[in-house]
Amino acid sequence: MPKIKSVHWKEFEKFLLAVGCVFKREKGDHRIYWKAGISRPIVIPRDTSLPAFIILNNLRVIGVSRDEYIKIIKDL
């Protein structure tokens, strides 16, 4: 299984938009995204970099595997 590294929140935002998520709102320093068919919104903090556990949790919500994530992020 490939290792997930921390990435800048803007790079993860590009990934979210590429897989069909839509920016809904911002509350404090958290940005909230939505996608049809998911059970809850995707929330990412606007820190300089997102730790791997936040990325993995959001991948699970979206239903994207690690391999798919790495392939998409390399193509961006």
Secondary structure, 3 states (H helix, E strand, C coil): CCCCCCEEHHHHHHHHHHCCCEEEEEECCEEEEECCCCCCCEEEECCCEECHHHHHHHHHHHCCCHHHHHHHHHHC
